[in-house]
Amino acid sequence: MKIQKLIIGILILSLIACKDSKKSDGKIQPPAIEFDFSDMPENVEVKPDTYVNDLEKLFTKEQNEKLENYLTKLYSSTSKKIVVVTSPYSKELDKEWEIGTAFSNGGLWIVFSKSMKEVSIGADKKTDKIIPQEDREKVINEIIIPEFENGNFYKGIENGILELLKKWK
């Protein structure tokens, strides 16, 4: 008896839903569904083989190229690898990146999101011993964030990298 009432209820709801659907040429059309993708970035591609992945487009082309060139030269002259990623998506992105494990002097990655207001500096095990989490947090709070608060994302990253390199010997 309960199953019959349930089936009748479903049929009644289905008929009501069909009644509200638009008719075109005698055919019942489902309601139009619209998606708003206007706030989604276009053609986002993370390139782990580069040093700068500006997914939020916070750097100018010149700043991006300057930082990429600097980090490329840093790695080729010292084997110290630093990767910078801006991401509108996930504050957990830094945990997905494996940097430095195959490099003799280790690696760091700086991940930040303007939209999520998150900044983190990750390190491989070797570099973590040289620049522990406390020191990286100090660089974030005292050097990077003050520049970010003024809208100077490039300057914050640049100054942060220079401060990290002073500690990374």
C-alpha positions in Angstrom: 0.0 0.0 0.0 2.8 2.4 0.9 4.6 1.7 -2.4 1.4 2.4 -4.4 1.0 5.8 -2.6 4.7 6.6 -3.3 4.3 5.7 -7.0 1.2 7.8 -7.3 2.9 10.7 -5.6 5.9 10.5 -8.0 3.5 10.4 -11.0 1.6 13.4 -9.8 4.9 15.4 -9.3 6.0 14.3 -12.7 2.8 15.6 -14.3 3.1 18.9 -12.5 6.7 19.3 -13.6 5.7 18.5 -17.2 2.9 21.0 -17.1 5.4 23.8 -16.3 7.7 22.8 -19.2 7.6 24.9 -22.4 5.9 23.6 -25.5 7.4 24.1 -28.9 6.0 22.6 -32.0 3.7 20.4 -29.9 6.7 18.8 -28.2 7.4 19.1 -24.5 10.8 20.9 -23.9 12.7 20.6 -20.7 13.4 23.8 -18.9 16.5 25.7 -20.1 19.4 25.4 -17.8 22.0 28.2 -17.8 25.5 28.0 -16.4 27.5 31.0 -15.5 31.2 30.4 -16.2 32.1 34.1 -16.3 34.3 33.9 -13.2 36.3 30.8 -14.4 39.7 31.4 -15.8 40.2 30.4 -19.4 42.7 27.9 -20.7 44.4 27.3 -17.4 47.4 25.1 -17.8 49.8 24.3 -15.0 53.3 23.8 -16.3 55.5 22.0 -13.8 58.5 22.3 -16.0 58.5 26.1 -15.6 59.4 28.1 -12.5 56.5 30.5 -12.6 52.8 29.4 -13.0 50.7 32.6 -12.7 47.3 31.0 -13.0 45.6 34.1 -11.5 47.3 36.4 -14.0 48.6 38.7 -11.2 52.0 39.4 -12.8 52.5 41.4 -16.0 54.1 39.6 -18.9 57.4 41.4 -18.2 57.3 40.5 -14.5 56.5 36.8 -15.3 59.5 36.7 -17.8 61.8 38.4 -15.4 61.0 36.1 -12.5 61.2 33.0 -14.8 64.6 34.1 -16.0 65.9 34.8 -12.5 64.7 31.4 -11.2 66.1 29.6 -14.2 69.5 31.2 -13.7 69.3 30.5 -9.9 68.8 26.8 -10.5 71.5 26.5 -13.2 74.1 28.3 -11.0 73.2 26.9 -7.6 70.9 23.8 -8.1 68.4 25.6 -5.8 64.9 25.3 -7.4 62.1 27.7 -6.4 58.7 27.4 -8.1 56.1 30.2 -7.8 52.4 29.3 -8.4 49.4 31.7 -8.2 46.2 29.7 -8.1 42.6 30.7 -7.7 41.6 27.2 -6.8 43.1 25.4 -3.9 45.1 26.3 -0.8 46.1 22.6 -0.8 47.9 23.0 -4.1 51.3 23.2 -2.5 50.9 19.7 -1.1 50.5 18.4 -4.7 53.8 19.8 -5.9 56.9 17.7 -5.5 59.9 20.1 -5.8 63.5 19.5 -5.0 63.5 15.7 -4.4 65.7 15.1 -7.4 67.9 18.2 -7.0 71.1 18.3 -5.1 70.4 21.4 -3.1 66.7 21.0 -2.7 63.7 23.1 -3.5 61.1 25.5 -2.4 57.7 26.4 -3.7 55.7 29.5 -3.1 51.9 29.1 -3.6 49.5 31.9 -3.2 46.0 32.8 -4.1 44.7 36.4 -4.2 41.1 35.2 -4.4 41.4 32.9 -1.4 43.9 35.2 0.5 46.3 32.3 1.2 50.1 32.1 1.0 52.3 29.2 1.7 56.0 28.3 1.2 56.7 24.6 1.0 60.0 22.9 1.1 61.4 19.5 0.4 62.9 17.6 3.4 66.4 18.8 2.8 65.5 22.4 2.4 63.1 22.2 5.4 66.1 21.5 7.6 67.9 24.7 6.3 64.8 26.9 6.2 62.3 25.5 8.8 58.6 26.2 8.7 58.9 29.0 11.4 61.4 30.9 9.2 59.2 30.5 6.1 56.2 31.8 8.1 58.2 34.8 9.2 59.1 35.6 5.6 55.4 35.3 4.6 54.2 37.5 7.5 56.9 40.1 7.6 57.9 40.4 3.9 55.3 39.0 1.5 52.0 39.8 3.1 52.7 43.6 3.7 53.5 43.9 -0.1 50.4 41.9 -1.0 48.2 44.1 1.2 49.4 47.1 -1.0 48.6 45.1 -4.2 52.3 44.6 -5.0 52.2 40.8 -5.6 55.4 40.8 -7.7 57.4 42.8 -5.2 56.2 40.6 -2.4 57.3 37.5 -4.1 60.6 39.0 -5.3 61.4 40.3 -1.7 60.3 37.0 -0.2 62.6 35.0 -2.6 65.6 37.3 -1.8 65.0 36.8 2.0 64.7 33.1 1.6 68.0 32.9 -0.3 69.8 34.8 2.5 68.8 31.9 4.8 69.4 29.2 2.2 73.1 28.6 2.3 
